[in-house]
Amino acid sequence: MRSPTPLLYDELCTRQQQGRKALAVLLDPDNLDEDSLLHLLRLSQAHPVDYFFVGGSLVLSSHQAALIALIKEHSTVPVLLFPSHSLHLDGPADGVLLLSLISGRNPDFLIGQHVVAAPRLRASGLQLLPTGYMLVESGRPTTASYMSGTAPLPHNKPGIAACTALAGEQLGLKLMYLDGGSGAQNPVSAAMIAAVREAVIAPIIVGGGLNTGEKVYAALAAGADVVVVGNHIEAEPEFLAEAVSVVASFNTAATAGAGTQGPASEAAFAS
């Protein structure tokens, strides 16, 4: 039996209601070995994160379950699977972002893979977080768009993203995930995040291209509830400290009623 874990969706909603933001680190099993993961886990103890997302567009390696077990052995941070395929559901995680690729029109990633995975998910005991996943054009082709066979949302069309998210929420999806994709050249624009924030009640996750403190802060200020860093952390693990500092500074400013302007935000970028 998996040890009891707080309901992850309820926790996200409580954070949102309180105006508290969160940081997730996306770990790709294809890019990590035991030593590099242990290094990241040590860094996360010094600079606490809120969630680990585990998955990728390929997951060619067979050690995803072992990496998740290693995380659970050395950390109490909740682990959520970030699957791109029904085969990527192994490991002692706490929950799964049950992604429906609502930005595309490929039925396999809207419902097909979900049908295949449904019996395994029911038996898994994982907490299910139904998530509207929206790929956004990021300046270069990404693995996610290629593997899914779908075109990303145009980066300069926030209205399309807002209507897509609204439709997903009306269909019952509980979270919205705006993603530039792995290796994104540019992050999702503040205008698009703000448009989605205005359209839906659901917590919003934003990832892809968040490789500076300024970009992390801009996403949060525009309305993201959770920001996700991945590739840049793998290349430069020390960036974790900056990302954590930005989120903490934003939360402090929000708690103090300071808004998104002023000394607190400027201090977040001082390095």
C-alpha positions as CSV (number, residue, x, y, z in Angstrom):
1,M,0.0,0.0,0.0
2,R,1.2,3.5,-0.9
3,S,1.5,5.7,2.2
4,P,-1.3,8.4,2.4
5,T,-0.6,11.5,0.4
6,P,-2.6,14.8,0.6
7,L,-5.0,15.2,-2.3
8,L,-2.8,16.8,-4.9
9,Y,-5.7,18.6,-6.7
10,D,-7.1,19.9,-3.5
11,E,-3.7,21.2,-2.5
12,L,-3.3,23.0,-5.9
13,C,-6.7,24.6,-5.5
14,T,-5.9,25.8,-2.0
15,R,-2.7,27.3,-3.2
16,Q,-4.5,29.1,-5.9
17,Q,-7.2,30.5,-3.6
18,Q,-4.5,31.7,-1.2
19,G,-2.5,33.3,-4.1
20,R,0.5,31.1,-3.5
21,K,2.5,29.9,-6.5
22,A,4.4,26.7,-6.9
23,L,7.5,25.4,-8.7
24,A,7.7,22.0,-10.4
25,V,10.9,20.4,-11.7
26,L,10.4,18.2,-14.8
27,L,12.7,15.2,-14.8
28,D,13.2,13.3,-18.0
29,P,14.3,9.7,-17.4
30,D,16.2,9.7,-20.7
31,N,18.4,12.5,-19.5
32,L,19.1,11.4,-15.9
33,D,21.3,8.8,-14.3
34,E,21.4,8.1,-10.6
35,D,24.3,10.5,-9.9
36,S,22.7,13.5,-11.6
37,L,19.4,12.8,-10.0
38,L,21.0,12.6,-6.5
39,H,22.7,15.9,-7.2
40,L,19.4,17.5,-8.0
41,L,17.7,16.0,-5.0
42,R,20.5,17.5,-2.8
43,L,19.9,20.8,-4.4
44,S,16.2,20.6,-3.8
45,Q,16.8,20.0,-0.1
46,A,18.7,23.3,0.0
47,H,16.2,25.0,-2.3
48,P,12.8,23.4,-1.7
49,V,10.6,22.7,-4.7
50,D,6.9,21.9,-4.6
51,Y,6.5,19.0,-7.1
52,F,8.6,16.7,-9.3
53,F,7.1,15.9,-12.7
54,V,8.6,12.7,-14.2
55,G,8.3,11.9,-17.9
56,G,9.1,13.0,-21.4
57,S,8.1,12.7,-25.1
58,L,10.1,9.5,-25.6
59,V,11.2,7.8,-22.4
60,L,13.4,5.4,-24.2
61,S,15.1,4.2,-21.0
62,S,13.7,1.4,-18.8
63,H,14.7,3.0,-15.5
64,Q,11.8,5.4,-14.9
65,A,10.4,3.4,-12.0
66,A,13.9,3.1,-10.4
67,L,14.4,6.9,-10.7
68,I,11.0,7.5,-9.1
69,A,11.8,5.1,-6.3
70,L,15.1,7.0,-5.7
71,I,13.2,10.2,-5.5
72,K,10.8,8.8,-2.9
73,E,13.7,7.4,-0.9
74,H,15.5,10.8,-0.6
75,S,12.6,13.3,-0.8
76,T,9.1,14.0,0.5
77,V,8.2,16.2,-2.5
78,P,5.2,14.8,-4.3
79,V,6.0,13.0,-7.6
80,L,3.6,13.3,-10.5
81,L,3.9,11.3,-13.7
82,F,3.9,13.4,-16.9
83,P,3.2,10.7,-19.5
84,S,3.1,11.1,-23.2
85,H,2.1,7.5,-23.8
86,S,0.1,4.8,-22.0
87,L,3.3,2.8,-21.5
88,H,4.8,5.6,-19.3
89,L,2.8,4.9,-16.2
90,D,5.2,2.9,-14.1
91,G,6.8,3.8,-10.9
92,P,5.8,4.5,-7.3
93,A,4.5,8.0,-8.0
94,D,1.9,9.9,-6.0
95,G,-0.2,11.0,-9.0
96,V,-0.4,11.5,-12.7
97,L,-1.2,14.5,-14.9
98,L,-3.7,12.8,-17.1
99,L,-3.0,14.8,-20.2
100,S,-5.5,15.4,-23.0
101,L,-3.8,17.2,-25.8
102,I,-6.6,19.7,-26.5
103,S,-4.4,22.0,-28.6
104,G,-4.2,19.3,-31.3
105,R,-6.7,17.2,-33.3
106,N,-5.0,13.8,-32.9
107,P,-7.6,11.5,-31.4
108,D,-4.9,9.2,-30.0
109,F,-3.8,11.9,-27.6
110,L,-7.3,13.3,-26.9
111,I,-8.8,9.9,-25.9
112,G,-7.1,6.9,-27.5
113,Q,-4.2,6.5,-25.2
114,H,-6.5,7.1,-22.2
115,V,-8.7,4.2,-23.2
116,V,-5.7,1.9,-23.3
117,A,-4.4,3.2,-19.9
118,A,-7.8,3.3,-18.1
119,P,-7.7,-0.2,-16.5
120,R,-4.0,0.3,-15.4
121,L,-4.8,3.7,-13.9
122,R,-7.8,2.3,-12.0
123,A,-5.6,-0.4,-10.5
124,S,-2.6,1.8,-9.9
125,G,-3.9,3.8,-6.9
126,L,-2.5,7.0,-8.4
127,Q,-4.2,10.3,-7.9
128,L,-5.6,11.4,-11.3
129,L,-5.4,15.0,-12.3
130,P,-7.2,15.4,-15.6
131,T,-5.2,18.1,-17.4
132,G,-5.9,20.1,-20.6
133,Y,-2.5,20.1,-22.3
134,M,-1.8,22.9,-24.8
135,L,1.4,23.0,-26.9
136,V,2.3,26.5,-27.8
137,E,4.6,27.5,-30.7
138,S,8.0,28.3,-29.2
139,G,10.2,29.4,-32.1
140,R,11.4,25.9,-33.1
141,P,9.9,22.4,-33.7
142,T,9.7,20.4,-30.4
143,T,9.8,16.7,-29.7
144,A,6.2,16.9,-28.3
145,S,4.7,18.4,-31.4
146,Y,6.6,15.9,-33.7
147,M,5.7,12.9,-31.7
148,S,2.0,13.9,-31.2
149,G,1.6,14.8,-34.9
150,T,-0.1,18.0,-34.0
151,A,0.5,21.7,-34.7
152,P,1.1,23.9,-31.7
153,L,-1.1,26.9,-30.9
154,P,0.3,30.1,-32.6
155,H,2.3,32.0,-30.0
156,N,0.6,35.3,-30.9
157,K,-3.0,34.1,-30.7
158,P,-3.9,34.3,-27.0
159,G,-7.6,34.2,-27.9
160,I,-7.3,30.7,-29.4
161,A,-5.6,29.5,-26.3
162,A,-8.2,31.1,-24.0
163,C,-11.1,29.4,-25.9
164,T,-9.3,26.1,-26.0
165,A,-8.8,26.2,-22.3
166,L,-12.4,27.2,-21.7
167,A,-13.6,24.3,-23.8
168,G,-11.4,22.0,-21.9
169,E,-12.7,23.2,-18.6
170,Q,-16.3,22.9,-19.8
171,L,-15.5,19.3,-20.7
172,G,-14.5,18.7,-17.1
173,L,-10.7,19.0,-17.2
174,K,-9.3,20.2,-13.8
175,L,-6.0,21.7,-14.7
176,M,-4.6,23.6,-17.7
177,Y,-1.0,23.2,-18.9
178,L,0.5,25.7,-21.3
179,D,3.8,24.3,-22.6
180,G,6.3,25.5,-25.1
181,G,7.7,21.9,-25.2
182,S,11.0,20.5,-24.4
183,G,13.9,22.7,-25.5
184,A,11.5,25.6,-26.2
185,Q,13.3,28.6,-27.7
186,N,10.8,31.1,-26.3
187,P,8.4,30.8,-23.3
188,V,4.6,31.0,-23.5
189,S,3.9,34.7,-23.7
190,A,2.5,36.7,-20.8
191,A,-0.4,37.8,-23.0
192,M,-1.4,34.2,-23.6
193,I,-1.1,33.2,-20.0
194,A,-3.2,36.2,-18.9
195,A,-5.9,35.4,-21.5
196,V,-6.2,31.8,-20.3
197,R,-6.2,33.0,-16.7
198,E,-9.2,35.3,-17.5
199,A,-11.0,32.5,-19.3
200,V,-10.8,29.6,-16.7
201,I,-11.0,29.0,-13.0
202,A,-8.8,25.9,-13.1
203,P,-5.2,26.2,-11.9
204,I,-2.8,26.9,-14.7
205,I,0.6,25.2,-15.2
206,V,3.2,26.8,-17.5
207,G,6.4,25.3,-18.8
208,G,8.9,25.5,-21.6
209,G,11.6,28.0,-22.1
210,L,11.6,29.3,-18.5
211,N,15.4,29.6,-18.3
212,T,15.8,32.9,-16.5
213,G,14.5,34.4,-13.3
214,E,12.8,37.1,-15.3
215,K,10.9,34.6,-17.4
216,V,9.8,32.6,-14.4
217,Y,8.5,35.8,-12.7
218,A,6.7,37.0,-15.9
219,A,4.8,33.7,-16.1
220,L,3.7,33.9,-12.5
221,A,2.8,37.6,-12.7
222,A,0.6,36.8,-15.8
223,G,-1.4,34.2,-13.9
224,A,0.5,30.9,-13.8
225,D,-0.2,29.0,-10.6
226,V,2.7,26.5,-11.2
227,V,5.8,27.1,-13.3
228,V,7.8,24.1,-14.6
229,V,11.6,24.1,-15.2
230,G,13.2,21.1,-16.9
231,N,15.9,21.2,-19.6
232,H,17.7,24.2,-18.2
233,I,17.9,22.6,-14.7
234,E,19.5,19.5,-16.3
235,A,22.1,21.7,-18.1
236,E,22.6,24.1,-15.2
237,P,21.4,22.6,-11.9
238,E,22.4,25.7,-10.0
239,F,19.5,27.5,-11.8
240,L,17.2,25.8,-9.3
241,A,18.2,28.2,-6.6
242,E,17.3,31.2,-8.7
243,A,13.9,29.7,-9.7
244,V,13.1,28.9,-6.1
245,S,14.1,32.4,-5.0
246,V,11.8,34.0,-7.7
247,V,8.8,31.9,-6.6
248,A,9.4,32.6,-2.9
249,S,9.9,36.3,-3.6
250,F,6.6,36.4,-5.6
251,N,4.7,34.7,-2.8
252,T,6.2,37.0,-0.2
253,A,5.2,40.1,-2.3
254,A,1.7,38.6,-2.9
255,T,1.2,37.9,0.8
256,A,2.3,41.4,1.7
257,G,-0.1,42.9,-0.9
258,A,2.8,44.3,-2.9
259,G,1.5,43.1,-6.3
260,T,3.9,42.3,-9.1
261,Q,5.8,45.5,-9.2
262,G,8.4,47.2,-7.0
263,P,11.5,46.2,-4.9
264,A,10.5,42.7,-4.2
265,S,10.3,41.6,-7.8
266,E,13.5,43.5,-8.6
267,A,15.3,41.8,-5.7
268,A,14.2,38.4,-7.1
269,F,16.3,38.9,-10.2
270,A,19.4,40.1,-8.4
271,S,22.1,37.5,-8.7
